[in-house]
Amino acid sequence: MTPGPPTSQRSRAEARFRPLVGAAALVGLVLRLAWVRYATREPQGLFDPARYVGYARVIADGQGMIEPWSGHPTAYYPPGYPWFLGILTWFTQPFTDQVWTVAAVTQSILGAATVVLAALVARRLAGPSAGAVAAVVLAVYPNLIFHSGAVLGETLYNALFMAFLVACLGRRWPDDITNRRALLAGLLLGLAVMVRPISLAVLPVAVGVWWWSHRDRRRALVQGALLVAGVVACMAPWTVRNALRMDDLVWMSTNTGDNLCIGHGPGATGAFSARDECATEHNFLDGPAAEIAADREKTRIALDAIREDPGREPWLTWRRFWYMWLRDGDHDGILAVQSYRTDRFIPEATEARLSYTADVVYWAVASTGAVGLVFLLRRRRPEDLLLVGSAVMTAAVPLAFFGDSRFKVPVIPLLIVASACLAAEVARQVRAVDRTDAGPGEPAGHDLSDAQRPTR
């Protein structure tokens, strides 16, 4: 068992934690608002941001989630982000019709909140110094700042998912997790699923870790059931809505077929591309029946392609990984605020400098974060495994579809937390060496939290 630090040193570390995290959150908020002031504009074209704005307006008008061009009900996108925008639009429409600006300002606040939440997670895993490091890095991480100004759901998702982790990780986890807290964690994860359904893959990880960490199996079963119940409580109303308005069973969205066909269909390259091989005779503007039929037809095309040439799949998986993690660094938010360069207003030289800076920071975080995940995995503590499992599942599930730089944005805060835990451990080891060199009369000097004592 690793010895704990002296009370005075732990008190000083905790005393520094709050002002440092508060300052980081404030800096993060200022940077995001400055970016919003400079970069947020009305989305153009038919890309996701423009479509989200269209859904927000019809939701705010009380029509629910319908296609603005046809008036038919739709379930093409997961409902979480369109409804988030719709509620903001409804609430602010007496004052402004610029939903993109309202969204960006709100996302800036959510980004600053995520700084605090990530700090709490890192402190729980590796002490207050790790929490402060996580807060500083997340506050200034370039692409997370860029995304705050884009009409995209990643900022909302990151806030919800980090809140889920905070709800899961008590100070004496899992002993201080109550049934109410387990249900809250399930509701937060359920809301994250409504924004990005890939996070549903984290549910078995969380339930499994809770089961493994509890000595009381009955309590673990009850709390696992409450976690699942919270997720189901968020998803069920939307599924029922789809059964009533779409006249078919659609548990979340009808874009699965598109995503599968892009990633696996004939001529797939691993990247996003609109290809004739994935075209069907069904037009989504013709209503729910055509939308669902197109989804199923494209899914069939993808599955047929996999069956006919399974030898392609390892190469396509590598290509998806390449496009998601390696080729483009991490600066897609710059493209998103410019409607993917259909509304290019940032000077090329400025865009190049911002992209370069973002990519340098990304590679530093990605490399240290990967090592940090291995470090946490080797400690084999249940709470560490929850973070590792969450990162792995969030990173792995998109590889079943197609590769896009945007798909890694939800993983970045988890990598930042892992990096901060690694940095705290390296600092502890350095202090331990210094203490050994100084002799037995010198005071101990490592910064640990109760998180670093074994829980079982």
MARTORGU-470081 format. One record per residue (C-alpha): x, y, z; residue number from 1. Coordinates in pm, whole numbers, plus 50000, padded with zeros to 5 digits. Layout:
X;Y;Z;NUM
...
END
This chain:
50000;50000;50000;1
50139;50340;49903;2
50188;50570;50201;3
49983;50886;50212;4
50124;51238;50227;5
50150;51443;50544;6
49829;51616;50639;7
49982;51962;50600;8
50097;51893;50245;9
49763;51744;50147;10
49590;52046;50298;11
49809;52281;50097;12
49741;52084;49777;13
49368;52094;49843;14
49386;52463;49928;15
49551;52532;49593;16
49307;52312;49404;17
49001;52535;49419;18
49162;52865;49317;19
49360;52698;49039;20
49056;52520;48899;21
48846;52833;48934;22
49105;53037;48750;23
49132;52771;48477;24
48755;52767;48434;25
48749;53145;48407;26
49030;53145;48151;27
48851;52871;47958;28
48530;53073;47957;29
48704;53392;47841;30
48887;53210;47560;31
48567;53045;47443;32
48366;53365;47449;33
48642;53545;47260;34
48636;53270;46997;35
48257;53291;46977;36
48281;53665;46926;37
48525;53614;46639;38
48410;53295;46472;39
48042;53217;46530;40
47829;53281;46222;41
47506;53151;46074;42
47574;52800;45935;43
47553;52766;45558;44
47480;52479;45320;45
47325;52147;45418;46
47588;52034;45665;47
47499;51922;46016;48
47514;52271;46178;49
47265;52421;45930;50
47029;52127;45969;51
47047;52152;46347;52
46945;52518;46326;53
46647;52419;46110;54
46536;52157;46362;55
46580;52403;46650;56
46344;52652;46491;57
46062;52404;46425;58
46101;52259;46775;59
46082;52609;46923;60
45766;52668;46719;61
45604;52367;46888;62
45612;52134;46587;63
45852;51884;46735;64
46136;51735;46536;65
46021;51757;46175;66
46203;51813;45850;67
46173;52190;45790;68
46163;52138;45410;69
45884;51881;45409;70
45699;51912;45739;71
45723;51536;45795;72
45832;51390;46131;73
46193;51272;46130;74
46430;51071;46344;75
46734;51107;46122;76
46952;51257;46395;77
46968;51158;46762;78
46733;51402;46937;79
46951;51532;47219;80
47128;51819;47046;81
46837;51935;46826;82
46614;51952;47134;83
46886;52132;47331;84
46898;52394;47055;85
46520;52400;47028;86
46480;52476;47398;87
46742;52752;47377;88
46567;52896;47072;89
46226;52890;47239;90
46365;53054;47552;91
46554;53333;47371;92
46337;53398;47065;93
46175;53707;47222;94
46522;53863;47225;95
46710;53724;46925;96
46672;53492;46628;97
47042;53408;46615;98
47022;53061;46762;99
47382;52993;46658;100
47507;53274;46881;101
47291;53166;47173;102
47414;52810;47130;103
47778;52917;47115;104
47756;53131;47429;105
47579;52850;47614;106
47840;52603;47493;107
48114;52833;47619;108
47959;52813;47965;109
47928;52435;47932;110
48293;52419;47826;111
48397;52608;48138;112
48181;52375;48349;113
48352;52078;48185;114
48687;52218;48301;115
48565;52194;48661;116
48408;51851;48612;117
48725;51709;48456;118
48927;51849;48746;119
48701;51670;48993;120
48740;51341;48807;121
49120;51374;48790;122
49139;51471;49159;123
48936;51164;49248;124
49174;50939;49054;125
49512;51092;49133;126
49488;51381;49374;127
49442;51760;49363;128
49755;51827;49154;129
49618;51600;48880;130
49288;51784;48901;131
49457;52120;48857;132
49660;51996;48559;133
49347;51853;48392;134
49164;52183;48443;135
49442;52393;48290;136
49490;52168;47986;137
49120;52134;47915;138
49067;52509;47955;139
49318;52596;47683;140
49285;52291;47456;141
49242;52454;47113;142
48991;52229;46937;143
48758;52222;47238;144
48763;52603;47221;145
48693;52590;46847;146
48398;52356;46902;147
48236;52595;47148;148
48162;52826;46855;149
48025;52554;46625;150
47663;52437;46612;151
47763;52079;46692;152
47681;51855;46987;153
48029;51763;47109;154
48052;52038;47375;155
47715;51941;47521;156
47808;51575;47513;157
48142;51631;47688;158
47973;51822;47971;159
47710;51551;48021;160
47956;51265;48008;161
48200;51427;48248;162
47908;51496;48484;163
47823;51125;48460;164
48177;51036;48569;165
48162;51282;48859;166
47833;51125;48972;167
47990;50779;48952;168
48312;50858;49136;169
48257;50939;49501;170
48542;51013;49740;171
48531;50661;49883;172
48403;50484;49575;173
48202;50268;49565;174
48117;50278;49939;175
47961;50625;49929;176
47752;50563;49614;177
47387;50577;49715;178
47093;50448;49515;179
46995;50806;49438;180
47342;50880;49308;181
47338;50566;49091;182
47010;50678;48937;183
47151;51028;48878;184
47452;50878;48703;185
47218;50675;48482;186
47014;50982;48391;187
47328;51178;48300;188
47459;50892;48089;189
47116;50863;47929;190
47121;51230;47833;191
47467;51183;47684;192
47335;50885;47486;193
47060;51106;47344;194
47330;51336;47207;195
47576;51069;47093;196
47435;50715;47105;197
47785;50564;47091;198
47814;50629;47465;199
47561;50352;47524;200
47864;50122;47493;201
47990;50267;47822;202
47688;50129;48011;203
47813;49767;48039;204
48155;49901;48140;205
48005;50102;48426;206
47779;49818;48541;207
48065;49568;48523;208
48303;49790;48719;209
48042;49852;48987;210
47974;49479;49015;211
48344;49401;49047;212
48413;49674;49304;213
48123;49603;49542;214
48160;49357;49823;215
47782;49359;49864;216
47657;49189;49547;217
47295;49269;49621;218
47377;49638;49650;219
47578;49619;49329;220
47283;49458;49151;221
47039;49722;49274;222
47265;50013;49183;223
47350;49861;48844;224
46977;49826;48777;225
46923;50191;48876;226
47201;50299;48641;227
47036;50110;48356;228
46696;50246;48456;229
46825;50603;48432;230
46948;50544;48078;231
46625;50375;47975;232
46420;50658;48128;233
46593;50902;47891;234
46564;50684;47582;235
46213;50542;47621;236
46009;50859;47552;237
46191;50913;47223;238
46142;50552;47117;239
45770;50578;47198;240
45750;50905;47007;241
45904;50737;46705;242
45659;50448;46724;243
45371;50696;46724;244
45495;50956;46475;245
45722;50746;46254;246
45482;50449;46266;247
45772;50207;46319;248
46024;50101;46578;249
46319;50343;46572;250
46503;50325;46900;251
46718;50633;46835;252
46787;50753;46479;253
46768;50657;46113;254
47117;50762;46006;255
47277;50428;46096;256
47235;50302;45742;257
47411;50607;45599;258
47701;50570;45841;259
47740;50197;45777;260
47719;50230;45400;261
47973;50512;45395;262
48211;50299;45600;263
48151;49953;45452;264
47963;49981;45124;265
48107;49923;44776;266
48390;50165;44709;267
48433;50260;45078;268
48765;50421;45164;269
48725;50455;45541;270
48651;50829;45514;271
48327;51019;45471;272
48211;51034;45110;273
47876;51051;44935;274
47878;50770;44680;275
47628;50650;44424;276
47660;50294;44559;277
47475;50406;44872;278
47193;50581;44685;279
46843;50435;44711;280
46510;50508;44550;281
46380;50643;44881;282
46387;51019;44944;283
46391;51128;45308;284
46171;51427;45217;285
45891;51183;45129;286
45816;51113;45494;287
45888;50864;45772;288
45825;50549;45567;289
46079;50653;45302;290
46330;50763;45568;291
46311;50428;45748;292
46319;50232;45422;293
46632;50420;45310;294
46799;50349;45644;295
46728;49976;45615;296
46829;49958;45249;297
47163;50126;45316;298
47224;49898;45611;299
47158;49600;45383;300
47401;49734;45120;301
47673;49767;45387;302
47615;49420;45532;303
47610;49264;45184;304
47943;49430;45106;305
48093;49293;45428;306
47971;48940;45351;307
48091;48952;44992;308
48441;49077;45072;309
48525;49029;45442;310
48894;49057;45362;311
48848;49433;45310;312
48744;49493;45670;313
49087;49495;45840;314
49212;49747;45582;315
48897;49961;45620;316
48928;49952;46000;317
49286;50079;45971;318
49174;50350;45729;319
48897;50460;45963;320
49151;50480;46245;321
49383;50679;46017;322
49118;50936;45926;323
48987;50963;46281;324
49312;50986;46476;325
49614;51043;46255;326
49566;51222;45925;327
49418;51556;46024;328
49535;51621;46377;329
49263;51787;46584;330
49135;52117;46448;331
48804;52028;46281;332
48621;52294;46483;333
48789;52559;46264;334
48627;52400;45960;335
48289;52362;46130;336
48255;52734;46214;337
48323;52808;45847;338
48051;52565;45735;339
48328;52335;45616;340
48479;52614;45404;341
48160;52704;45218;342
48172;53027;45423;343
48546;53079;45455;344
48609;53397;45650;345
48922;53311;45851;346
49234;53421;45657;347
49431;53124;45530;348
49745;53220;45722;349
49548;53257;46045;350
49371;52927;45990;351
49705;52756;45924;352
49860;52893;46244;353
49558;52798;46454;354
49548;52451;46300;355
49919;52396;46358;356
49894;52504;46722;357
49590;52282;46777;358
49763;51983;46622;359
50079;52025;46832;360
49869;52032;47150;361
49668;51735;47026;362
49972;51517;46969;363
50106;51602;47314;364
49773;51515;47478;365
49712;51204;47265;366
50055;51056;47335;367
50064;51129;47707;368
49696;51037;47739;369
49756;50696;47581;370
50040;50630;47825;371
49820;50758;48106;372
49546;50510;48016;373
49800;50226;48029;374
49918;50353;48368;375
49562;50360;48502;376
49490;50017;48356;377
49792;49868;48530;378
49677;50004;48866;379
49364;49789;48822;380
49152;49998;49058;381
48783;49991;48967;382
48754;50369;48934;383
49058;50379;48706;384
48905;50103;48493;385
48587;50307;48459;386
48782;50591;48297;387
48989;50355;48082;388
48683;50160;47970;389
48495;50480;47892;390
48782;50611;47680;391
48829;50283;47494;392
48460;50236;47415;393
48411;50599;47312;394
48710;50570;47080;395
48630;50225;46942;396
48261;50242;46854;397
48294;50508;46578;398
48541;50279;46401;399
48244;50058;46317;400
48123;50332;46081;401
48363;50569;45905;402
48663;50773;46008;403
48632;51145;46077;404
48846;51375;46290;405
48535;51504;46467;406
48461;51160;46611;407
48753;51177;46854;408
48642;51502;47020;409
48446;51315;47293;410
48758;51114;47379;411
48984;51417;47424;412
48866;51516;47777;413
48922;51157;47891;414
49274;51160;47746;415
49338;51491;47923;416
49233;51339;48256;417
49457;51037;48192;418
49746;51269;48103;419
49696;51463;48425;420
49697;51140;48630;421
50022;51037;48462;422
50177;51379;48527;423
50083;51358;48896;424
50239;51012;48922;425
50561;51123;48751;426
50582;51422;48986;427
50528;51192;49284;428
50805;50959;49169;429
51044;51252;49120;430
50969;51380;49470;431
51021;51032;49609;432
51366;51016;49448;433
51450;51364;49578;434
51337;51263;49925;435
51555;50951;49914;436
51854;51154;49798;437
51796;51414;50069;438
51806;51157;50349;439
51565;51045;50618;440
51544;51383;50786;441
51370;51553;50497;442
50987;51578;50489;443
50784;51357;50261;444
50650;51529;49954;445
50391;51355;49746;446
50048;51473;49658;447
49797;51191;49679;448
49431;51177;49750;449
49232;50908;49923;450
49168;50786;49567;451
49515;50631;49564;452
49451;50400;49856;453
49322;50056;49756;454
48945;50028;49775;455
48939;49655;49831;456
END
